[in-house]
Every structure is written in structure tokens, then in C-alpha cells.
């Protein structure tokens, strides 16, 4: 999975996930990727394909629309739906996504 593509998304919603800022906690990438893969697999087929083309292949909305033979507005809607469903799926696992950071002495 391309973690860097999701880094920006995760940062945007990180404040929703962390109830109190805590400098000793960080995201466990392995766990995050695991839950993200499960969440993506639960998306409807067209929504999953649009999400994949946008985030993993780097296509623009117009390129996706042309490739899938759908309108750009449909692509925008599918991206929005995918993000909403992914947030909803990931929210219950927010505590599992973080690990404690330990200072090196």
C-alpha cells in the first residue's frame, strides 16, 4: 500500500481520532495498513475502483471518468462516499492504531 498517499488524509482527520494530544503516541503503520485494507475491501465495487485509481494510480477525476466511462461528478461523489465510509470504518479502531513512543536514552 502506498502509505504516503494516505498520510495527508490521516493528518486531516487525526484530530478527530485523538481525543487529547499526546506526544508519546504515534500511529502504528502496520496496524493502520491492515485496517485500511479491510476497510477498502468493504467498499462497493465502483467506489473501491474509483478510490484505487485516484489514490494508488494517481489518476485525476477526469481521467478516471474517461477510463470508467462515467461522469466526473460521479467520480467526485464516489471519492466522497469512499472517504466517508473509510472514516466510519476506521473510527472504532482508533485506539488500536496508536502505539506508545519511548524515548531513546
N, CA and C atoms as a LAMMPS dump frame, in Angstrom:
ITEM: TIMESTEP
0
ITEM: NUMBER OF ATOMS
315
ITEM: BOX BOUNDS ff ff ff
-5.0000000000000000e+02 5.0000000000000000e+02
-5.0000000000000000e+02 5.0000000000000000e+02
-5.0000000000000000e+02 5.0000000000000000e+02
ITEM: ATOMS id mol type element x y z
1 1 1 N 0.845 -1.176 0
2 1 2 C 0 0 0
3 1 3 C 0.895 1.245 0
4 2 1 N 0.381 2.262 -0.571
5 2 2 C 1.146 3.494 -0.625
6 2 3 C 0.79 4.375 0.571
7 3 1 N 1.559 4.241 1.637
8 3 2 C 1.281 4.947 2.883
9 3 3 C 1.327 6.463 2.712
10 4 1 N 2.219 6.941 1.878
11 4 2 C 2.358 8.387 1.722
12 4 3 C 1.102 9.036 1.178
13 5 1 N 0.367 8.321 0.316
14 5 2 C -0.877 8.876 -0.224
15 5 3 C -1.884 9.115 0.887
16 6 1 N -1.861 8.248 1.905
17 6 2 C -2.832 8.357 2.978
18 6 3 C -2.35 9.218 4.133
19 7 1 N -1.066 9.579 4.136
20 7 2 C -0.517 10.394 5.208
21 7 3 C -1.267 11.72 5.312
22 8 1 N -1.519 12.341 4.188
23 8 2 C -2.213 13.623 4.169
24 8 3 C -3.646 13.465 4.675
25 9 1 N -4.318 12.402 4.264
26 9 2 C -5.691 12.156 4.706
27 9 3 C -5.714 11.91 6.207
28 10 1 N -4.775 11.088 6.673
29 10 2 C -4.728 10.751 8.087
30 10 3 C -4.497 11.997 8.93
31 11 1 N -3.584 12.861 8.5
32 11 2 C -3.294 14.087 9.248
33 11 3 C -4.542 14.967 9.36
34 12 1 N -5.323 15.013 8.283
35 12 2 C -6.511 15.85 8.274
36 12 3 C -7.511 15.421 9.342
37 13 1 N -7.64 14.106 9.522
38 13 2 C -8.63 13.582 10.451
39 13 3 C -8.028 13.112 11.775
40 14 1 N -6.747 13.326 11.954
41 14 2 C -6.083 12.87 13.175
42 14 3 C -6.677 13.51 14.418
43 15 1 N -7.07 14.769 14.32
44 15 2 C -7.658 15.446 15.472
45 15 3 C -8.984 14.823 15.882
46 16 1 N -9.72 14.241 14.942
47 16 2 C -10.955 13.553 15.268
48 16 3 C -10.668 12.25 16.002
49 17 1 N -9.55 11.615 15.661
50 17 2 C -9.224 10.321 16.228
51 17 3 C -8.62 10.463 17.622
52 18 1 N -7.727 11.402 17.806
53 18 2 C -7.061 11.579 19.098
54 18 3 C -7.882 12.536 19.951
55 19 1 N -8.364 12.044 21.081
56 19 2 C -9.176 12.886 21.94
57 19 3 C -8.345 13.95 22.63
58 20 1 N -7.157 13.591 23.102
59 20 2 C -6.241 14.538 23.725
60 20 3 C -4.881 14.397 23.061
61 21 1 N -4.26 15.514 22.728
62 21 2 C -2.924 15.403 22.146
63 21 3 C -1.983 14.703 23.128
64 22 1 N -1.187 13.799 22.598
65 22 2 C -0.279 13.046 23.444
66 22 3 C 0.998 12.814 22.656
67 23 1 N 2.078 13.424 23.094
68 23 2 C 3.329 13.357 22.355
69 23 3 C 4 11.996 22.438
70 24 1 N 3.5 11.114 23.306
71 24 2 C 4.123 9.794 23.445
72 24 3 C 3.439 8.747 22.569
73 25 1 N 2.443 9.147 21.79
74 25 2 C 1.73 8.2 20.945
75 25 3 C 2.018 8.481 19.481
76 26 1 N 2.093 7.427 18.684
77 26 2 C 2.249 7.58 17.246
78 26 3 C 1.441 6.484 16.557
79 27 1 N 1.205 6.663 15.286
80 27 2 C 0.411 5.701 14.524
81 27 3 C 1.247 4.461 14.246
82 28 1 N 0.667 3.308 14.515
83 28 2 C 1.29 2.033 14.173
84 28 3 C 0.96 1.771 12.704
85 29 1 N 1.947 1.944 11.832
86 29 2 C 1.715 1.852 10.388
87 29 3 C 1.197 0.488 9.964
88 30 1 N 1.727 -0.562 10.543
89 30 2 C 1.312 -1.918 10.17
90 30 3 C -0.168 -2.13 10.488
91 31 1 N -0.584 -1.713 11.67
92 31 2 C -1.985 -1.852 12.067
93 31 3 C -2.869 -0.958 11.213
94 32 1 N -2.399 0.265 10.957
95 32 2 C -3.171 1.199 10.129
96 32 3 C -3.416 0.609 8.743
97 33 1 N -2.369 0.08 8.127
98 33 2 C -2.486 -0.507 6.796
99 33 3 C -3.426 -1.703 6.801
100 34 1 N -3.352 -2.512 7.858
101 34 2 C -4.225 -3.687 7.969
102 34 3 C -5.694 -3.27 7.986
103 35 1 N -6.037 -2.323 8.86
104 35 2 C -7.426 -1.871 8.947
105 35 3 C -7.86 -1.135 7.686
106 36 1 N -6.942 -0.399 7.088
107 36 2 C -7.274 0.315 5.858
108 36 3 C -7.589 -0.664 4.732
109 37 1 N -6.797 -1.715 4.596
110 37 2 C -7.06 -2.734 3.574
111 37 3 C -8.418 -3.388 3.79
112 38 1 N -8.745 -3.684 5.053
113 38 2 C -10.048 -4.272 5.36
114 38 3 C -11.177 -3.305 4.997
115 39 1 N -10.974 -2.022 5.293
116 39 2 C -11.99 -1.013 5.008
117 39 3 C -12.187 -0.848 3.506
118 40 1 N -11.105 -0.807 2.751
119 40 2 C -11.192 -0.662 1.293
120 40 3 C -11.913 -1.857 0.684
121 41 1 N -11.647 -3.043 1.197
122 41 2 C -12.296 -4.256 0.678
123 41 3 C -13.806 -4.234 0.892
124 42 1 N -14.269 -3.485 1.888
125 42 2 C -15.709 -3.419 2.174
126 42 3 C -16.443 -2.378 1.326
127 43 1 N -15.702 -1.558 0.586
128 43 2 C -16.348 -0.552 -0.266
129 43 3 C -17.085 -1.23 -1.416
130 44 1 N -18.17 -0.614 -1.895
131 44 2 C -18.827 -1.134 -3.099
132 44 3 C -17.841 -1.14 -4.273
133 45 1 N -18.068 -2.008 -5.229
134 45 2 C -17.098 -2.229 -6.311
135 45 3 C -16.697 -0.954 -7.042
136 46 1 N -17.678 -0.177 -7.511
137 46 2 C -17.355 1.031 -8.268
138 46 3 C -16.627 2.042 -7.375
139 47 1 N -17.068 2.165 -6.163
140 47 2 C -16.458 3.087 -5.214
141 47 3 C -15.004 2.673 -4.943
142 48 1 N -14.779 1.391 -4.743
143 48 2 C -13.437 0.869 -4.496
144 48 3 C -12.531 1.116 -5.703
145 49 1 N -13.062 0.916 -6.902
146 49 2 C -12.261 1.106 -8.108
147 49 3 C -11.879 2.583 -8.278
148 50 1 N -12.825 3.474 -8.078
149 50 2 C -12.548 4.91 -8.176
150 50 3 C -11.502 5.3 -7.139
151 51 1 N -11.679 4.824 -5.915
152 51 2 C -10.732 5.135 -4.847
153 51 3 C -9.331 4.633 -5.196
154 52 1 N -9.255 3.421 -5.704
155 52 2 C -7.963 2.836 -6.087
156 52 3 C -7.3 3.642 -7.208
157 53 1 N -8.057 3.97 -8.241
158 53 2 C -7.494 4.712 -9.365
159 53 3 C -6.998 6.09 -8.933
160 54 1 N -7.74 6.727 -8.042
161 54 2 C -7.353 8.062 -7.586
162 54 3 C -6.144 8.002 -6.658
163 55 1 N -6.18 7.124 -5.664
164 55 2 C -5.166 7.147 -4.615
165 55 3 C -3.957 6.263 -4.869
166 56 1 N -4.109 5.194 -5.619
167 56 2 C -2.989 4.298 -5.853
168 56 3 C -2.384 4.46 -7.246
169 57 1 N -3.205 4.827 -8.203
170 57 2 C -2.712 5.013 -9.568
171 57 3 C -2.436 6.482 -9.868
172 58 1 N -2.978 7.381 -9.047
173 58 2 C -2.71 8.806 -9.205
174 58 3 C -3.46 9.476 -10.351
175 59 1 N -4.563 8.873 -10.795
176 59 2 C -5.332 9.464 -11.894
177 59 3 C -6.171 10.64 -11.402
178 60 1 N -6.432 11.566 -12.294
179 60 2 C -7.299 12.7 -11.98
180 60 3 C -8.751 12.264 -12.126
181 61 1 N -9.657 13.115 -11.649
182 61 2 C -11.079 12.805 -11.768
183 61 3 C -11.493 12.647 -13.233
184 62 1 N -10.98 13.517 -14.08
185 62 2 C -11.354 13.434 -15.5
186 62 3 C -10.793 12.165 -16.143
187 63 1 N -9.589 11.763 -15.771
188 63 2 C -9.011 10.528 -16.317
189 63 3 C -9.793 9.3 -15.859
190 64 1 N -10.194 9.315 -14.591
191 64 2 C -10.993 8.204 -14.065
192 64 3 C -12.337 8.146 -14.779
193 65 1 N -12.957 9.307 -14.955
194 65 2 C -14.258 9.366 -15.625
195 65 3 C -14.162 8.814 -17.046
196 66 1 N -13.128 9.185 -17.751
197 66 2 C -12.939 8.694 -19.118
198 66 3 C -12.683 7.184 -19.127
199 67 1 N -11.822 6.725 -18.239
200 67 2 C -11.469 5.303 -18.174
201 67 3 C -12.679 4.429 -17.83
202 68 1 N -13.49 4.894 -16.868
203 68 2 C -14.629 4.101 -16.41
204 68 3 C -15.91 4.404 -17.172
205 69 1 N -15.835 5.392 -18.061
206 69 2 C -16.993 5.818 -18.846
207 69 3 C -18.154 6.245 -17.95
208 70 1 N -17.819 7.109 -16.989
209 70 2 C -18.804 7.722 -16.101
210 70 3 C -18.516 9.214 -16.058
211 71 1 N -19.427 9.992 -15.487
212 71 2 C -19.215 11.436 -15.43
213 71 3 C -18.226 11.803 -14.325
214 72 1 N -17.621 12.979 -14.461
215 72 2 C -16.694 13.468 -13.443
216 72 3 C -17.41 13.674 -12.114
217 73 1 N -18.653 14.095 -12.185
218 73 2 C -19.447 14.293 -10.96
219 73 3 C -19.628 12.959 -10.227
220 74 1 N -19.834 11.886 -10.971
221 74 2 C -19.959 10.564 -10.365
222 74 3 C -18.651 10.175 -9.687
223 75 1 N -17.538 10.485 -10.328
224 75 2 C -16.227 10.205 -9.73
225 75 3 C -16.09 10.975 -8.424
226 76 1 N -16.419 12.264 -8.431
227 76 2 C -16.344 13.075 -7.221
228 76 3 C -17.21 12.488 -6.112
229 77 1 N -18.437 12.097 -6.474
230 77 2 C -19.341 11.513 -5.488
231 77 3 C -18.784 10.203 -4.927
232 78 1 N -18.218 9.37 -5.779
233 78 2 C -17.673 8.089 -5.341
234 78 3 C -16.467 8.292 -4.419
235 79 1 N -15.635 9.277 -4.714
236 79 2 C -14.495 9.587 -3.845
237 79 3 C -15.012 10.035 -2.484
238 80 1 N -16.012 10.9 -2.492
239 80 2 C -16.601 11.389 -1.238
240 80 3 C -17.19 10.23 -0.428
241 81 1 N -17.941 9.371 -1.083
242 81 2 C -18.543 8.211 -0.416
243 81 3 C -17.457 7.306 0.163
244 82 1 N -16.409 7.064 -0.616
245 82 2 C -15.318 6.199 -0.152
246 82 3 C -14.676 6.772 1.105
247 83 1 N -14.377 8.053 1.103
248 83 2 C -13.73 8.672 2.257
249 83 3 C -14.635 8.617 3.486
250 84 1 N -15.903 8.873 3.285
251 84 2 C -16.853 8.834 4.398
252 84 3 C -16.921 7.427 4.987
253 85 1 N -17.041 6.416 4.125
254 85 2 C -17.128 5.034 4.596
255 85 3 C -15.827 4.577 5.254
256 86 1 N -14.705 4.997 4.724
257 86 2 C -13.423 4.626 5.323
258 86 3 C -13.276 5.24 6.715
259 87 1 N -13.658 6.511 6.865
260 87 2 C -13.615 7.149 8.182
261 87 3 C -14.519 6.414 9.167
262 88 1 N -15.733 6.079 8.708
263 88 2 C -16.685 5.382 9.576
264 88 3 C -16.139 4.021 9.999
265 89 1 N -15.507 3.32 9.078
266 89 2 C -14.976 2.007 9.395
267 89 3 C -13.778 2.104 10.342
268 90 1 N -12.929 3.074 10.141
269 90 2 C -11.689 3.187 10.912
270 90 3 C -11.925 3.763 12.319
271 91 1 N -12.932 4.559 12.505
272 91 2 C -13.159 5.231 13.779
273 91 3 C -13.23 4.278 14.969
274 92 1 N -13.946 3.163 14.91
275 92 2 C -13.982 2.263 16.072
276 92 3 C -12.619 1.668 16.429
277 93 1 N -11.695 1.676 15.497
278 93 2 C -10.373 1.086 15.724
279 93 3 C -9.32 2.124 16.08
280 94 1 N -9.743 3.339 16.368
281 94 2 C -8.797 4.426 16.595
282 94 3 C -7.797 4.12 17.707
283 95 1 N -8.216 3.457 18.753
284 95 2 C -7.287 3.148 19.84
285 95 3 C -6.284 2.074 19.445
286 96 1 N -6.644 1.211 18.51
287 96 2 C -5.741 0.159 18.045
288 96 3 C -4.663 0.708 17.113
289 97 1 N -4.871 1.898 16.58
290 97 2 C -3.961 2.448 15.583
291 97 3 C -2.741 3.13 16.181
292 98 1 N -2.747 3.325 17.48
293 98 2 C -1.668 4.075 18.103
294 98 3 C -0.827 3.195 19.011
295 99 1 N 0.464 3.5 19.049
296 99 2 C 1.382 2.826 19.949
297 99 3 C 2.129 3.893 20.736
298 100 1 N 2.656 3.501 21.849
299 100 2 C 3.422 4.438 22.682
300 100 3 C 4.828 4.586 22.119
301 101 1 N 5.326 5.813 22.086
302 101 2 C 6.717 6.074 21.689
303 101 3 C 7.549 6.109 22.952
304 102 1 N 8.697 5.529 22.882
305 102 2 C 9.605 5.545 24.032
306 102 3 C 10.85 6.325 23.661
307 103 1 N 11.293 7.132 24.604
308 103 2 C 12.492 7.916 24.388
309 103 3 C 13.705 6.992 24.371
310 104 1 N 14.661 7.258 23.503
311 104 2 C 15.914 6.502 23.485
312 104 3 C 16.897 7.214 24.399
313 105 1 N 17.503 6.468 25.275
314 105 2 C 18.47 7.06 26.222
315 105 3 C 19.868 6.685 25.853
